[in-house]
Amino acid sequence: MLRSILVPVDGSPFGEYGLGQALEIAEKAQAVVHVAMVHVPDTYTEVFPTHSQDLEFAAKTREKTYLDDLKSRVAALSDAKVQYHHLEGIVAETLEEEVAERKIDLIVMSSHGWGYVTRAILGSTTDRLVRRLTVPTLIAHPPENFQGLARPKPVRRMLITLDGSELAEKILPPALELGNLWRAEFGLLKIVRPPAHLIGLFTTQKTSQADHELIEKARDKGVKYLEQIVRSHALVASTKLLVHPRPSEAIIGEITAGGWNMVAMATHGRGGVRRLALGSVSDKVMRGSPVPVLIYHPGK
């Protein structure tokens, strides 16, 4: 049950994009929104103590002024209950502590459209929180012309992606709870990859009759799986199965083609070399989705 929502902000208009979404959710769920701004201490305090102290004081003053201004703008936009927290420390670690201390049920974050370089700079906090925390996280990329706090578009249609695993199915409770706040339509999507020998980088083999039969069997199995999910959860939802060698591309394509307003999926939360070598469907969807993405790392 949604009772407590955390929204990190960084003082930029882009950072406020998720806040509008959080306020909308809080109004519908009667939840409390915790707006958190983390001050990162100056690392040169011991080397240039006087100068650094002046810079620290100025930075904290700017951040407090920003939060005061944000508080006024939020009050004019929404009647949701909002608390403001001016924290200090390493951003990701401090937010993790805040999630635990305040028993946060949902994190809502703005995130930039990451490229290879900018992702490392701007997306590291989002990336770490998604991989480490077992709390659903709603991530949205602000449009290029976004000017600051505003009401979001309502979520009319939510796409939930499944891969046949129990882990993937754990996205269902938080996704359904969130979607039901808007009385959204639900869709279930499963991607079937063709046989590996047909999608390798150096593949020259043509699809044989046996390959077609193999794909059809996988397709039929996937369709039955989605139908079983609908029955077992008593869902009112459309279902769709796509055969595609790159699941993330198929999901992003379906978001646009199907007119979905939000996509929801679970993640293994993998990091490090394994993630860089193999890639992650959820990571690629997070970076490329044109609509907000609800990500859930349920843990073990």
N, C-alpha and C positions, 0 to 999 in steps of 0.2 A: 504494500500500500504506500502510495506516495505521500510522504509527510514532510520531507526535508530535501531541498534542492540546492546544490552548490553551483554558483556561477563565478568562475575566475574572470577578472577584468585586468587590463594592463594600461588603462588610461587613453587608449586610442579608440576612435569611432568603430574600427573593425572589431575591437574586443567587446563592444556592446551588442553585437549582432545576436549572440546567443541569449543575452539577457531578455530581449523582447519575447523570445520563445519561452523562456523560463517563467516569465510573468504570466503569460497566457496559460501555461500548464498549472501554475500555482493557483490561479483564480478558479480553474475548473476542479482541481483536486483539493482545494482549501489547504494547500501546503505552504510552508515557510520557505522563502528564498534567502539563501545566505550569499551575499555578494562579497567576494574575497579579493583583495588586492595585496600582493606580496611585495614588500620592499626588499630589494637585494642589497645588502650592506656593501659599502665601498671596500674593495680589497686593498686599498693603499693607505688605510688608516694608520698602520704602524710606521709606514715610511714617511708620510707627510701628514702627521696628526692634525695640525691646525687647519691646513687647507682641506683635508678630507672631512673633518668635522663640519666645516662650513658647507661643503658640498652635500654631506649627509642631511644636515638640517634643511637646506634648500630643497633637496629632493623629497624629503618627507613632507615638507610644507606643500609642495606642488601636488603630491599624491593626496594629501588630506583635502586640499581645495577641490581637487577633481572629484573625490568621493562626496563632498558636500554638494557640489553642483549636480552630480549624478543622482543623489538622493532626491533633490528637488524635481528633477526631470522624471524620475520614476514615479514620484507621488502624483505628478500631473497626468501620468499615462495610465496608471493602474492602482487598484485598491488592494492588491495582494499584500500580504504581510512580508516585509523585507527587513533583514538585518544586515549591517555593514561591518566588515572586519578588515582592519588595516594590520596586516601581518608582517613578519620579517623573517628572512631566511632564504635558503635555496628554494626556488619556486616549486618544483615538483614535490620535493620532500615535505615542504610546508603544507601544500595542498593535501597530500596523503594523510598527514596528521589531522588536518581539519576534517577530512572525510570520516576518519575514525572517531574523533572527538564529538562531532555533531551528529553522528549516525545518519550520514547522508544516504538518501535512497536513489538519487539521480544527479548526475553531473551534466551541466549544459555548457558547452564551450564553443566559442567562435574559433575557427581555424582558417589559416590562409590556404589558398590553392597551392600545394607544395610542388615545387620542381625538385630536382636532385639536390641542388645546393640550398635553396631556401627551406626545404623540408628540414634539413639538419639544424638550421638556425631558428626557424619559427615554429616548427612542429614538434620539437623534442619533448616539450611538456605534455602536450596532448598524447603523443606516442607513448610516453612512459606511463601516464595514468591509465590509458586503455589497457596496456599490457600487464600492469601490476595490480590494479584494483579490481575487485569483484563487485563492482557497482555499475549498473547501466550508464552509459555515457552518450549523450546526444551531441553530435558534432555537425556544425553548419559552416559553410564557406560564404562569407559576405560577398555580395556582388561588387564589382569594381567601383560603382558610383555610390556605395553606401555611405551615408553621412552621419550616422549615429543612431541612438535608441529609437526604435519604432515598433509598431505592432507587426507581427509576422502574418503571412498568409495562412488561413486555416488549413489544417491537414484533412483533406477529404478522402484520400486514398493512400493506404500504407501497404508497401510490398515487403513481405517477409521471406527471406531466402533460407532454404534448407538444403542439406546435402545428404540426408539419410542417417546422420549420426545422432546419438543421444545428446552430445554436446550442442549441436546446432539447434536442436529442439528446445533448449533451455532459453532461447530468445523469446519463445512464445509468451510466457507470462508477462514480462515487462512490456513487450510490444503490444499485446492485446490491451493491457491496462492503459497504456498511453493512447493508443488509437481509439479506445472506447470513450475517452474524454471528449474527443471531437465527433464521436459517432461515425468514425471513418469506415470506409469500405476496406476490406482486407483482401490481399492476394498472396498466394503461396507460390514460390518459384523454386524449381530445382533444375540445375544444370547437369547434363550428362556429357562427359568428355568422350570423344571418339577413341578407339583403341590407340595406345601409345605409338604403335609403329606407323600410324597415319599422320601424326602431328609433330614428329621430330624435325629438327632444323635441317637435316640432310635427307629427309624422306623423298623418295621418288616413286614409291610403290603406289599403284592405283587401287582404289577401293574395290575389293572383290565381293562376290555374292555372300561369302562367309562373313565378311566384315559388315555388310548390310544387315544380315540376320543377327549378328552380335549387337549391333546398335539398336535394332528394333526390340530385342529382348531387354536391353537396358532401359529403353524408352518405356516399354510396357511396365517393367518393374518400378520405374520412377513414378509413373502415373498412378499405379496402385498404391504406392507409398503415400503420395500426396492425398489421395482419396481416403486412406486410412487415418491420416492425421486430421483431416476434416471431421471424420466420424468420431474419432476418439476424443477430440476436444470440443465436439458439438459446435463447430465453427460455421459461420456464414461467410464463406470466402471462395473466391475464384481460385483455380489452380492452373499452373502452366509449367510445361517442361520444355526445355530447349536443349538441343544438341550443339555444343560449341567447344572448340579446343581451349578457349581461354575464358574461364568462368567470369572473371572480373569484367571483361569487355561485354560479355553477354548480359550481365546484370545491369551495367551502366546503360547499355543500349535499350534494355527493357524499361528502365526507369523513364527514359524519354519517350519511347514508343507508346508505353502504356499510360502516360500521363500521371505517374505516381508522385505524391507530394513528400513522401518519406520512405526510407528503406531501413529495414531492421535485420541484423544478423549477429550471430555469435562469433567469437574469435578464440583461437587457442592461446593468444597472447604470447606468441613466440617472438624472440628477439635474437640479437647477435648474428653470428655467421649463418646460422641455419635460415634465418629470415632473409638475409641478404642473398643467399644462394638460391633459395627456393621461391622466394617471394611469398606474399600472403594475399589471398583473395580479399579479405576484409581490409587490409591496408590499402590495396589498390582501389577498392571501392570508396574508402574514406577519402582518398586523395582526388578521385575523379568524379564522384557523384555530384550532379547538379542540384540535388536536394539534400536536406538534413539526413544524417545517418545515425541510427541508434545502434551502438555497439555494446555487446555484453561479453565480458570475459568471466564465465561462471566459476573458474578455478577448477580444482580437482573434484 
